[in-house]
Amino acid sequence: MTPRPSLPQPEADPYAEPCPTCGVGAGSHCRRPSGHSGPFVAPHAARRRAAETYERISPADVSWLVGTPAGDINFKNALARASVETLREALRRLAGKQKTKGQKIEARIRALEKEA
């Protein structure tokens, strides 16, 4: 039996995120320095990277990490399976509100970055 070829992954939609380079909002085309925009203008590289990062964030895990006590098994499971991007998003949403959760998430980020 031959292995099945993997299906190509759909690319992240860069227009779903605002552009950090030219400042246009989500859903709008990037602007050139001359001010021109439209479908003929490719999205900036920073916007494409932001969209790819956003695609790797798990909203369910962010919800568990932010809305569940740090000692809860659901928090621990979400912490164990979350990507670095998901952990950073949870940390951003906590923004210093819950010290214990923040420390656990930061420790997990350091551990994942050490593995890489």
URKAZI-V104499 format. One line per field, one symbol per residue. ss: DSSP state (H for helix, E for strand, - for the rest). burial: I if it has 16 or more other C-alpha atoms within 10 Angstrom, else O. Layout:
ss->???
burial->???
This chain:
ss->-------------HHH--------------E-----E-------HHHHHHHHHHH---HHHHHHHHH-----HHHHHHHHH--HHHHHHHHHHH----HHHHHHHHHHHHHHHHH-
burial->OOOOOOOOOOOIOIIIIIIOOIOOOOOIIIIOOOOOOOOOOOIIOOIIOIIIOIOOIIOOIIOIIIOOOIOOOOIIOIIOOIIIIIIIIIIOOIOOOOOOIIOOIIOIIOOOOOOO
